[in-house]
Amino acid sequence: SLGAVGFPISSKLLIQSITLRQGATLFRYLLPPKMRTPFAFLIIFYGAFAFSPKVSFRSRTTRTTILNAGSNADERLPLKKGSTCALITPFTDDGKIDVPGLEKLVQFHLEQGTDNLCVLGTTAEAAVMSMKERELVLTTIANIAKGKIPLLVGTGTINPESVKSMTQQAIDLGADASLLVNPYYVKAPQRGLIKHYTTMADMGLPIIMYNVPGRTASNILDETIVTLSEHENIIGIKDATGDLNRLSSLKKLLGDRDASFLKYSGDDATTDEFVLQGGDGCISVTANLVPGKVREVVHAALKGDAELVKALNGPLRLLHTKLFCESNPIPTKWAAKRIGLINSAYCRPPLDVMDSQYENIVEDALRSAGLL
């Protein structure tokens, strides 16, 4: 709106944070006198109402007013218990995002009944994407899946300012929740993790914390998780430690909040036991290849049917392990190409396509799962 009356705007955030008082200030002091017309006045205040409603988010520990909370707050789907696929990003052989290939994958998961989609996470190679590429991925996925399946968007990295930018972008482009990994490498103390997660939760987007100390060198303790669970926008955790003992101890510490706090396994090899012991589902790499079968396993476990879980999960066990014979998502993308889900197994540097010495191993796992 300000651009329409000749005021040069360089930041979307400025437009989104205009209040009535700020609009008056702009009108009186920033516009040239010849442009202070009733028409310009109306345009500025129309922008204040149309683009910048104050949105308040209340936590159990803090109350924060957010001026810049995006437009999809009233359109969010709640995350479900069940199977979430940690979606790969298909690339062309020259390293560009394969948009038709991505559309095909999203449609595949809608047809297979995947409960939630996790996009722009580690498996998606989001760490080597620009903000413009993230926008392309999110827009492509949201155009097909928004409102049909909950979208969990990875927005974590080492720099909190970058996390804020990616989280805001996710809000603006239709995310239902954020997957937020511990800042890696710097080994933040627990009080630093509490501040980090609380700051991002105050932006208004529901958060699933992501604990994967094998990648981050940072382990979020159960007591810290319980403290953070008091914030209304911190709704769960993805536990990729593979330590089933942590689930039982966390459930005890959560007490009355355990039933509403989502606990997802991030370790395919132990997901069956994790859910049988009281977890709420998984964020799965294996689900890229067999989403319907992974969902069957998880929902059988949610019902407590251990015998059915054993029967359904047996053919998938090799996949759960052999898809990690090299760094994720290298084997998964090779396997996805092998069975015709994507056209290229390309992984962006510093990753690479799978070493040929592992091809027979992964093929054996695909055969065991009935995919070859």
N, C-alpha and C positions, 0 to 999 in steps of 0.2 A: 504493500500500500504506500509506503514512503517513497519507493522507487517511482510510483506513478506521479508523485508531485515533485520529482526532481531531486530527492535527497539520496545520496549515494549510500547504499547498504552493502556492507561487505560481510555481514554475519547473519546467518539464519537465526542464531540465538537471540540477537537483538530484537528481531521482529517478534519472536515467540515470548519475550519477556516484557513487552510493553504493557504497562498498566495505565489507567486513566490519568493519574498524576504525571507519570513519565511522558505520556502523550502530550499533555499540556505543556510540559517543559520543552519538549521538542518543538512544539508549535510556536512557542514564544521566543525561544532563544536560538534555535538552529535553522529555521527556515528564513530565507531572505524576506524582507518586509513585503515585497511585491507579491509573494506567494502566500501570505497569510490571509487567505480568502476563506469564506465560510465553506466552500467546497473542499478545500484542503483540510480544514478542521474536521469536517465530517469523515473524510477518508481516514485520517489518523485514528479517530476514535472508533470507527468501524473496525480497523485493524486491531485495536486494543481488545474489543469484544470478540472478534471472530477468531483471532489467532492466539490469544494469550489468556485463557481462563486460568486462574490459579487453581492448582490441583493439590489438595492436601493429603498426605499419607501419614498415618499414625502408627507408630510402633509401640510395643509395650514398654520400651525404655525411653523413646524420644518421640517428639512430634516435629516434623519438618515440613515446611511449605515449599513445594516444588513449582517453579514458574514454567519449567521447560520439560514437561513430562510426556510429550508426544500426544498422539491422537488415538491410540488404540486401547487405552486403559479400560474402556467400557466394553471392549470386544474380545477380551482374553478368554481362552479356554483354560480350565484348570488342568494341570498335569494329572495323568491317570496312573494308577497302579498297573503294572504289567510290563510289557516289553517295549523298550525304547531303542531305536536303532541309532547308533553313532555313525551317521551317514558319511560315506566317502564323497569326495568331489571328483567327478570325471574331468580329465583334461584331454585335449587333443595331443597328438604326438609332438607338436611344437610348443606345448606348455600352456596353451590358452584354455580358459574354462569352456568346457563342452556343454553349452546351454541345452541343446536338444537331448543330450545324454543325461543331464541333470533332471530335466523334465520327465524323462522316461523312468528314472529311478524313483522319483517322488510318486509318480502314478503307480508304480509297482508296489510301493509300500501302502498306498491307499487301498489297493486291491487285495493285498495280503493281510490287512487288518492290523498292521503295526499300531501300537497304542499311542506312542509319542515319537516324534522325530527330533533327534539331536543334531543340529547342523552347526558348521563352523567350529567344530571341536578339533582335538588332536588328529582324529581319524580323517578329518576333512582337509588337513594340511593348512588350516587357517593361519598358522603362524607365518606363512610365506605368501600371504595375500595382502594386497593394498586395501585401503578403505573403499576404493571404487569397486574393486573386485568383490569385496564382502557385500557391498550394495547390490551388485549384479546377482550374486548367489541368493541373497535374502529375498530380493524382488522376484526372482524366478520361482523360488519355492513358495513364497506367499501367494503369488498369483494362482497357483494350483491348489495349495493345501490350506490356506488360511481359513479358519472356521470349520475345517473338516477333521483336522488332527492337531493336537497341541504341538507348538513349535518351541523347542528348547534351544536357545542360541548361545554358543560359546562366546564369551566376551572377556575372558581372563588373559592376563599377560603380566609382565614384571612391573610395568610402570602404571601406577594408579591413574594418572591423567589419561593414558591410552585406554585403560579399562573404562573410564567414564565416557570417553568418546565412542567406544564401540558399544557400550550399553545404551547410550542415547540413540545411536543409529538403530540398534535392535528395537528399541521402543518405537521409533518413528516408522520402522518398516514392518511392524506387525508381530514381533515376538510375543509369545505367551509367558516365557520365563527365560532366565539367564542361567547358563552353567558357568560357574566362576571358580577357576582353579586357584590354589594358593600361589602367590607370586613366587616364581621359581628362582633358584640360584642364590638369592640374597639371604635366605634362611631367617625370615622374619620371626621375632619372638611371638608368643601366643597373644600378648596384648596388642602387638602390631597387626596380627591377623584379625583380632576382634575389631579394631578400628577400620581396617580395610573392608571387611565384609559389611560392617554397619554403614560405612560411607556409601557403598554401592547400593545397599538395600534401601537407603533413604532416597534414592532416585525413583523408587516406586515400582520397579519391575521385580516380580517374585524371583528368588534366587535359589538354585540348587548349588550348594557348596561341593567342591570336587577335591577329594583327598587322594593324591597319587604320589606318595613320597618317593617312589622309585624314579619318577621323572623330575620332580621339583626339588628334592632334598629338603622338603618342608612337610612336617607331619602335624596335622591339626588334631589336638588331643580331645578325648571325649568330653572333658569338662568344658573346653572351649566351645565345642559343638552345642552343648546344652545351654551355655550362656547365650550364644547367638540364636538359638531356637526361640528365644523370647521375643525376637523381632518378628513382627507379623509378616514381613516380606521375605524372611529366610525360612523356606518351607521344606527343605530336605537336604540330603547329602548323597553324593555318588562316592561310594567307598571302593577304591581300586587297590586296596592293600592285600586282598586275598586272605585276610586274617578273620576267620569266622568268629573267633572269641570276642572281637571288638563289637560285633553286632549285639551279642547278649549283654555286654557291659553297658553299651550305649542305651539300649532299651530300658535297662533298669534305671539309669541316671535320668532319662527323659521323663519317667514317671507318667503323669497324666497327659503329657504332650506327645507321648510315643505314638498314639493312634493317629494323630493328624500330621506328624512329621514324616515325610517320605524318606525311605531308606532304600536306595538303589545300589545293586552290585555293579561294580565296574570291572569285574574279573569274570570272564565267560566260563572259565574252568570250574569256578565255585558257585556260580549263580544258583544252581539247583538247590544246593544245601543252604545257601544264604536265604533264599525265599522260604524254604521249608522251615527254617528256624525263626521266621518272623519278619523277614525283609519284605519290601513292597514291589520288587521287580528288578529290572536290570537296565543298564545302558550298554548295549551289546555291539561288538564288532561282528560276531558271527551272524547277527541278524541282517547284515548287508546281503548275505547269500541265501539264507533260509529264514526270512522273517516270519512266515507262517508257522514253521516248526518251532522256532524259539518262543513265539507267543504261546503255542500249545504247552510247551514245557513250563513256562512261567505261570500260566493260569492254572495248570494242574498243581503246581507247588503252592500257589495262593490258596487253593482248596485243601491243601494238606494231603494230597493223594501221592504218597511217596512211591508206591509201586508204579503208578502211571508215569510219574516223572522219570523213574529209572528206565522204563521202556521207551519213552519218547526221546530222552536225552542220550541214550546209548549210542545211536548212530551219529550223533553230533560231537562226541567227545574228541575225536581226532581233529575236527575243525577247531574246536575251542583252544587246542594247544598248538597245532601246526600253523595256524594263521599268525602266530607270533614267532615263527622260526627266524624271521628277520624283523626289523623294526616295523611296527604298525604305522601306516597301512600298506606297506610294500606287498606282503603276501596276499592280503585281501583284494587289492586291486588286480594283481595277477590272476587270482582265482575268479574274480568277477569278469575279467575279460575272457578267461578260459571257458566259462559257461555262457557267455554271450550277453551279459548284463551291461557291459560297457565296451567301447571300441578300442580303448588304449589303456595299458597298464602304467602309463607315465606317472611318475612321482616327481615333484619339484625338488631341485637341489636344496639342501644337501642330501636328501634321500635319492634313491635311484630305483630302476626297475629291479625285480627280484633276480638274484643270482641263479643261474641255471642249475646249480647243484641241488637246489631245493625243489625243483619242479616236480620230481617224482613223489616227494614227500607230500606236497600239497595236493597233487592229483589223487594220491591214496586217500587223503582226507575227504576229498570231493566224492570219490566213489563210495566211501563209507556212509556219507550223508545222502547217497542216492542222486547226486547231481551229475554224475557221468555214467 
